Amino acid sequence: MAHFRSDYVVKSANRTGGHAVGVLPSRRENVVRTLSRVVGWLVVVLVSAEFLLAAYGKYGLLDSPAYGRFVDRHGWLRLHLAGGVVAIVTGPIQLLARWWWERPALHRRVGYLYFGGVLTASAAAAGLIATTPAPLSIKIGFAGTALAWLTTALLAMIAIHRGRVERHRTWMIRNYAVTLAPVLFRLMLPVAIASGLAPSGALISCLLWASWLLPLVTVEAFRRRERDPLKHDYITFLR
């Protein structure tokens, strides 16, 4: 292990003009980082699971009051829900599991399943937006979310077909951040109303944009923290 550590420091020093610019993270820092990621993903999984159960109960049951608003376009609704479920469930599997290094074929199949869910839900979202009686501001908010979701997915697909694995992974993380937009929107709306804001079209529109812009900004903030060459080399070394 000491041999690997010394090699790592030498390589890092060579990349910075012959001088080491930092030290390897301690074991405690690694444990804290790992626990933070585990807790973070656990929260994402639990909140997403609660969202899926609530969404099914609200829109999936024929006798649900909310279902009445989609009685003449339930086909679009069901497609959107089905595609969204596939994307929300398979996303963490693709991003967290390490088996894809050893089983790229399986990773590719699950990836196509994920992209199929995104495409299906995006197409259904277009149908729902085109047929909704909601105000224009809300339509634009939903359209912006769908466009961001589809665009990040396509950029991830293009990257992997060009053999750019790291760029593919980066776009997949961004895409999954947008995938969670409905989950975040459902959390933000009651908080906004509880804080005294009226549930108007303007509020809903703003929250729709914030539900995917905030996660993307958060993702980029974490990426900037890892742009330090020493940190990047260490992460690559661990993998």
matplotlib code that plots the C-alpha trace (Angstrom):
import matplotlib.pyplot as plt

x = [0.0, 2.9, 4.2, 1.0, 0.7, 4.3, 3.6, 0.4, 2.2, 5.0, 2.5, 0.6, 3.9, 4.8, 1.5, 2.0, 5.5, 7.4, 5.8, 3.2, 0.2, -1.5, -1.8, -4.0, -7.2, -7.0, -8.9, -11.3, -12.0, -12.7, -15.1, -16.9, -17.2, -18.5, -21.0, -22.2, -22.8, -24.6, -26.8, -27.5, -28.5, -30.6, -32.5, -33.0, -34.2, -36.6, -38.1, -38.4, -40.1, -42.6, -43.2, -43.9, -46.4, -48.1, -48.2, -49.7, -52.3, -53.1, -53.2, -53.1, -56.4, -59.6, -61.6, -59.0, -60.3, -57.1, -57.6, -60.7, -58.6, -57.0, -60.1, -59.9, -56.1, -55.3, -53.2, -50.6, -50.7, -50.1, -47.2, -45.7, -46.0, -44.7, -41.6, -40.9, -41.0, -38.5, -36.2, -36.4, -35.9, -33.1, -31.1, -29.5, -28.7, -26.7, -25.0, -24.2, -23.4, -19.8, -20.7, -20.8, -17.0, -17.1, -20.5, -20.7, -23.2, -25.7, -25.0, -25.7, -29.1, -30.2, -29.0, -31.2, -34.1, -33.4, -33.3, -36.4, -38.2, -36.9, -38.0, -41.4, -42.1, -40.8, -43.1, -46.1, -45.2, -45.4, -48.9, -50.0, -48.6, -50.4, -53.8, -53.7, -55.9, -53.3, -52.0, -49.2, -46.6, -47.2, -47.1, -43.7, -42.5, -43.4, -41.9, -38.7, -38.4, -39.1, -36.6, -33.9, -34.6, -34.5, -31.5, -29.3, -30.2, -29.3, -26.0, -25.2, -26.1, -23.9, -21.0, -21.0, -21.3, -18.2, -16.4, -16.2, -17.1, -16.4, -18.4, -21.2, -21.2, -21.3, -24.3, -26.0, -25.6, -27.1, -29.9, -30.8, -30.8, -33.5, -35.3, -35.9, -37.5, -41.1, -39.9, -38.4, -41.4, -43.7, -41.6, -41.3, -44.9, -46.4, -43.4, -44.0, -47.7, -47.0, -44.7, -47.6, -47.3, -50.6, -50.7, -50.9, -49.8, -46.8, -45.7, -46.2, -44.2, -41.3, -41.2, -41.2, -38.1, -36.5, -37.2, -34.6, -32.3, -31.5, -30.4, -28.3, -26.6, -25.9, -24.4, -22.1, -21.0, -19.9, -18.1, -16.2, -15.0, -13.5, -11.8, -8.6, -6.1, -4.9, -8.5, -9.4, -6.3, -7.1, -10.7, -9.4, -6.8, -9.5, -11.6]
y = [0.0, 2.4, 1.7, 2.7, 5.8, 6.9, 6.3, 8.4, 11.3, 11.1, 11.2, 14.1, 16.0, 15.4, 16.9, 20.0, 20.9, 18.6, 19.6, 17.8, 20.0, 18.1, 14.9, 11.9, 12.0, 10.3, 7.1, 9.1, 11.5, 8.5, 7.0, 10.3, 10.7, 7.2, 7.6, 10.9, 9.3, 6.3, 8.5, 10.8, 8.0, 6.4, 9.6, 9.8, 6.2, 6.6, 9.9, 8.5, 5.4, 7.5, 9.7, 6.6, 5.2, 8.6, 9.2, 5.8, 6.3, 9.8, 9.1, 5.3, 4.5, 5.0, 6.2, 8.8, 12.4, 13.5, 10.9, 12.8, 15.6, 13.0, 11.0, 12.0, 11.6, 8.7, 7.0, 9.8, 9.8, 6.0, 6.2, 9.1, 7.3, 4.0, 5.6, 7.7, 4.7, 2.8, 5.8, 6.5, 2.8, 1.9, 5.2, 4.5, 0.9, 2.3, 5.1, 3.3, -0.3, -1.3, -4.4, -2.5, -2.5, -6.3, -6.8, -4.0, -5.9, -6.0, -2.4, -1.6, -3.4, -1.7, 1.6, 1.1, 0.3, 3.5, 5.5, 3.8, 5.0, 8.5, 8.6, 7.1, 9.6, 12.5, 11.7, 11.2, 14.5, 16.2, 14.8, 15.9, 19.4, 19.7, 18.7, 20.4, 23.4, 24.8, 28.4, 29.0, 29.6, 26.1, 24.6, 26.3, 25.1, 21.4, 21.8, 23.1, 20.2, 17.6, 19.3, 19.3, 15.7, 14.6, 16.7, 15.5, 11.9, 12.3, 13.9, 11.0, 8.6, 10.4, 10.5, 6.7, 5.9, 8.0, 6.1, 9.0, 7.1, 9.8, 12.4, 9.8, 9.3, 13.0, 13.5, 10.6, 12.1, 15.4, 13.5, 11.6, 15.0, 16.1, 12.7, 13.6, 16.9, 15.7, 14.3, 17.6, 19.6, 17.5, 18.4, 22.1, 22.9, 22.2, 23.9, 27.0, 27.0, 26.5, 29.5, 31.7, 31.7, 31.3, 28.2, 30.3, 29.5, 31.7, 29.8, 26.4, 27.6, 28.9, 25.6, 23.6, 25.4, 25.2, 21.5, 20.6, 23.7, 23.4, 19.7, 20.6, 23.5, 21.2, 18.5, 21.1, 22.4, 19.0, 18.5, 21.7, 20.5, 17.4, 19.3, 19.6, 17.3, 15.6, 14.8, 13.6, 11.3, 9.9, 9.1, 7.4, 5.5, 4.2, 3.0]
z = [0.0, 0.8, -2.7, -4.3, -2.1, -3.1, -6.8, -6.5, -4.9, -7.5, -10.3, -8.7, -8.3, -11.9, -13.0, -11.0, -12.1, -9.8, -6.6, -4.6, -4.0, -1.2, 0.7, 0.3, 2.2, 5.6, 6.3, 8.5, 5.6, 3.3, 5.9, 6.3, 2.5, 2.1, 4.9, 3.4, 0.1, 1.6, 3.7, 0.8, -1.5, 1.2, 1.6, -2.2, -2.4, 0.6, -0.7, -4.2, -2.9, -1.0, -4.0, -6.2, -3.8, -3.4, -7.1, -7.7, -5.0, -6.4, -10.1, -10.6, -9.0, -11.1, -8.1, -7.1, -7.2, -9.0, -11.7, -12.9, -14.4, -16.7, -17.6, -21.3, -21.5, -19.1, -21.8, -21.6, -17.9, -17.6, -20.1, -18.2, -14.8, -16.2, -17.9, -14.8, -12.5, -14.7, -14.7, -11.0, -10.0, -12.5, -12.1, -8.7, -9.8, -12.7, -10.8, -7.6, -8.5, -9.4, -11.3, -14.5, -14.6, -14.8, -16.6, -19.2, -21.3, -18.3, -17.6, -21.2, -21.1, -17.9, -19.4, -22.4, -20.1, -18.3, -21.5, -22.7, -19.5, -20.1, -23.7, -22.9, -20.0, -22.1, -25.0, -22.7, -21.0, -24.4, -24.8, -21.3, -21.9, -25.2, -23.7, -20.3, -19.6, -17.2, -17.7, -20.2, -17.5, -16.1, -19.5, -20.2, -16.8, -17.5, -21.0, -19.7, -17.3, -20.0, -22.4, -19.8, -19.0, -22.6, -23.5, -20.7, -21.5, -25.2, -24.3, -22.0, -24.8, -27.4, -25.0, -24.4, -28.1, -28.6, -25.9, -23.5, -20.3, -17.8, -19.8, -20.1, -16.3, -15.7, -18.0, -16.4, -13.0, -14.3, -16.0, -12.8, -11.0, -13.5, -13.1, -9.4, -10.3, -9.6, -6.3, -5.3, -6.6, -4.5, -1.4, -2.2, -3.0, 0.5, 2.1, 0.0, 0.8, 4.5, 4.4, 3.4, -0.4, -2.4, -4.6, -7.8, -11.3, -10.9, -7.8, -9.5, -12.5, -10.4, -8.4, -11.6, -12.8, -9.4, -9.1, -11.7, -11.7, -8.0, -8.3, -11.4, -9.6, -6.6, -8.9, -10.5, -7.1, -6.1, -9.4, -8.9, -5.6, -7.3, -10.1, -8.0, -9.9, -6.7, -5.6, -9.1, -9.3, -5.8, -6.8, -10.0, -7.9, -5.6, -8.5]

ax = plt.figure().add_subplot(projection="3d")
ax.plot(x, y, z, "-o")
ax.set_aspect("equal")
plt.show()
